[in-house]
Structure formats: C-alpha cells, structure tokens
C-alpha cells in the first residue's frame, strides 16, 4: 500500500468509480433513447459540471505545492515525512494530483453526456415536427 492509499485516497477512488458509473448510466440511457433532456436543462447541467472541473483545476494547482515539501529538516524523520507528503500528491496510481485529473476527465464525459441528451431531445423534436407537417399535408 502506498502512502497515498494509506492517506485516505481509497475513498476518493471509490467516489470516482461512482461518478464513472453515473456517467456510463447517462450515456446508456441516451443511447437507448430513454433519456432526452430539454436543451436548456442539459446545458445548465453541463455548465455546472464544468464549474466543478474549474474548481478542481484550482485544487490541482494548490495540491502541486505539496509535491515538493521543504523545511522539515535534514534528519531522516523530516525527510521521511516530506516524502510521505510528496507521495500523497504525486503517486501515479493513487496520488491526489492523478485523482484530480481523473475526476476532471470523468466530469467532462458527464458534461458531454448531458449535451448528448440535449441533441437527442432536439432530434426527437425535429422528427415530431416533421411527422406533424407530413400529417397535415
């Protein structure tokens, strides 16, 4: 177990999986024609998700600061503690920076899924309008 995993990021990884499952569910419903969102509702949802992505970018910048910890001394205990902080930030599998990037990517997929649902809504509306026009002729 890395120090990043031991530091409590396992729960964050589980949360990321849950968000991925939500995104997958939205995409499946859209693909199956079971979910079509009013374009304004979908755009509002997508924008809200993108606001979260932006907030995560700010968090990412702040987290980068613990990727290089100074000032804990030259003694082994200080160096070990600094290394633990650095690992929590930079571990490629379970560090905070990687988890933030993964969450941003997943949230972007979710924003795209909302916009996909809006496209389906528009397509359905256009098809219905065409059907009505043909029926009136």
C-alpha positions as a Python dict, from the first residue, in 0.01 Angstrom:
ca = {
    (1, 'X'): (0, 0, 0),
    (2, 'X'): (140, 338, -98),
    (3, 'X'): (134, 629, 143),
    (4, 'X'): (-124, 794, -84),
    (5, 'X'): (-355, 494, -44),
    (6, 'X'): (-291, 485, 328),
    (7, 'X'): (-365, 858, 344),
    (8, 'X'): (-733, 811, 275),
    (9, 'X'): (-747, 841, -103),
    (10, 'X'): (-903, 496, -136),
    (11, 'X'): (-1241, 653, -58),
    (12, 'X'): (-1177, 916, -326),
    (13, 'X'): (-1106, 641, -577),
    (14, 'X'): (-1437, 476, -486),
    (15, 'X'): (-1614, 808, -532),
    (16, 'X'): (-1452, 844, -873),
    (17, 'X'): (-1581, 499, -968),
    (18, 'X'): (-1932, 601, -861),
    (19, 'X'): (-1918, 913, -1078),
    (20, 'X'): (-1796, 699, -1367),
    (21, 'X'): (-2094, 466, -1317),
    (22, 'X'): (-2331, 765, -1324),
    (23, 'X'): (-2176, 890, -1647),
    (24, 'X'): (-2200, 545, -1801),
    (25, 'X'): (-2565, 521, -1697),
    (26, 'X'): (-2645, 857, -1854),
    (27, 'X'): (-2473, 756, -2178),
    (28, 'X'): (-2653, 421, -2187),
    (29, 'X'): (-2989, 587, -2134),
    (30, 'X'): (-2916, 840, -2407),
    (31, 'X'): (-2802, 566, -2647),
    (32, 'X'): (-3114, 361, -2576),
    (33, 'X'): (-3337, 662, -2639),
    (34, 'X'): (-3457, 660, -2279),
    (35, 'X'): (-3311, 998, -2186),
    (36, 'X'): (-3356, 1320, -2375),
    (37, 'X'): (-3313, 1644, -2184),
    (38, 'X'): (-3452, 1983, -2265),
    (39, 'X'): (-3154, 2161, -2422),
    (40, 'X'): (-3150, 2440, -2164),
    (41, 'X'): (-3166, 2195, -1874),
    (42, 'X'): (-2888, 1987, -2030),
    (43, 'X'): (-2671, 2294, -2093),
    (44, 'X'): (-2725, 2416, -1737),
    (45, 'X'): (-2625, 2073, -1603),
    (46, 'X'): (-2320, 2060, -1831),
    (47, 'X'): (-2212, 2410, -1726),
    (48, 'X'): (-2250, 2318, -1358),
    (49, 'X'): (-2029, 2014, -1410),
    (50, 'X'): (-1775, 2230, -1592),
    (51, 'X'): (-1773, 2471, -1297),
    (52, 'X'): (-1669, 2175, -1084),
    (53, 'X'): (-1392, 2094, -1333),
    (54, 'X'): (-1266, 2452, -1299),
    (55, 'X'): (-1279, 2434, -919),
    (56, 'X'): (-1078, 2112, -940),
    (57, 'X'): (-818, 2294, -1150),
    (58, 'X'): (-770, 2540, -864),
    (59, 'X'): (-738, 2247, -623),
    (60, 'X'): (-486, 2085, -858),
    (61, 'X'): (-265, 2394, -851),
    (62, 'X'): (-277, 2405, -471),
    (63, 'X'): (-204, 2033, -446),
    (64, 'X'): (104, 2070, -666),
    (65, 'X'): (260, 2266, -380),
    (66, 'X'): (282, 1953, -163),
    (67, 'X'): (458, 1770, -443),
    (68, 'X'): (780, 1926, -317),
    (69, 'X'): (788, 1973, 59),
    (70, 'X'): (1070, 2178, 208),
    (71, 'X'): (1151, 2284, 560),
    (72, 'X'): (1112, 1961, 751),
    (73, 'X'): (1484, 1934, 813),
    (74, 'X'): (1765, 1707, 706),
    (75, 'X'): (1701, 1443, 969),
    (76, 'X'): (1564, 1109, 848),
    (77, 'X'): (1228, 1165, 1021),
    (78, 'X'): (1183, 1501, 846),
    (79, 'X'): (1286, 1359, 511),
    (80, 'X'): (1054, 1062, 556),
    (81, 'X'): (761, 1290, 640),
    (82, 'X'): (836, 1510, 339),
    (83, 'X'): (844, 1201, 118),
    (84, 'X'): (505, 1089, 252),
    (85, 'X'): (352, 1428, 165),
    (86, 'X'): (510, 1419, -178),
    (87, 'X'): (380, 1066, -241),
    (88, 'X'): (29, 1168, -140),
    (89, 'X'): (41, 1437, -405),
    (90, 'X'): (231, 1271, -687),
    (91, 'X'): (183, 892, -670),
    (92, 'X'): (95, 791, -1027),
    (93, 'X'): (-169, 539, -921),
    (94, 'X'): (-333, 693, -618),
    (95, 'X'): (-189, 1038, -557),
    (96, 'X'): (-409, 1344, -523),
    (97, 'X'): (-291, 1501, -850),
    (98, 'X'): (-376, 1190, -1051),
    (99, 'X'): (-713, 1154, -883),
    (100, 'X'): (-797, 1517, -956),
    (101, 'X'): (-707, 1470, -1322),
    (102, 'X'): (-915, 1153, -1345),
    (103, 'X'): (-1211, 1326, -1182),
    (104, 'X'): (-1183, 1618, -1423),
    (105, 'X'): (-1182, 1379, -1719),
    (106, 'X'): (-1483, 1190, -1585),
    (107, 'X'): (-1675, 1510, -1520),
    (108, 'X'): (-1603, 1627, -1875),
    (109, 'X'): (-1750, 1299, -2002),
    (110, 'X'): (-2057, 1369, -1789),
    (111, 'X'): (-2094, 1722, -1932),
    (112, 'X'): (-2066, 1573, -2282),
    (113, 'X'): (-2332, 1314, -2191),
    (114, 'X'): (-2572, 1590, -2085),
    (115, 'X'): (-2515, 1769, -2413),
    (116, 'X'): (-2570, 1440, -2596),
    (117, 'X'): (-2907, 1407, -2424),
    (118, 'X'): (-2993, 1757, -2548),
    (119, 'X'): (-2901, 1659, -2905),
    (120, 'X'): (-3135, 1362, -2879),
    (121, 'X'): (-3411, 1587, -2748),
    (122, 'X'): (-3365, 1825, -3042),
    (123, 'X'): (-3360, 1535, -3289),
    (124, 'X'): (-3680, 1394, -3140),
    (125, 'X'): (-3847, 1735, -3152),
    (126, 'X'): (-3744, 1783, -3515),
    (127, 'X'): (-3871, 1436, -3605),
    (128, 'X'): (-4202, 1503, -3432),
    (129, 'X'): (-4236, 1837, -3614),
    (130, 'X'): (-4161, 1669, -3947),
    (131, 'X'): (-4417, 1398, -3873),
    (132, 'X'): (-4678, 1662, -3789),
    (133, 'X'): (-4604, 1857, -4108),
    (134, 'X'): (-4637, 1542, -4318),
    (135, 'X'): (-4962, 1453, -4141),
    (136, 'X'): (-5108, 1796, -4212),
    (137, 'X'): (-5041, 1776, -4585),
}
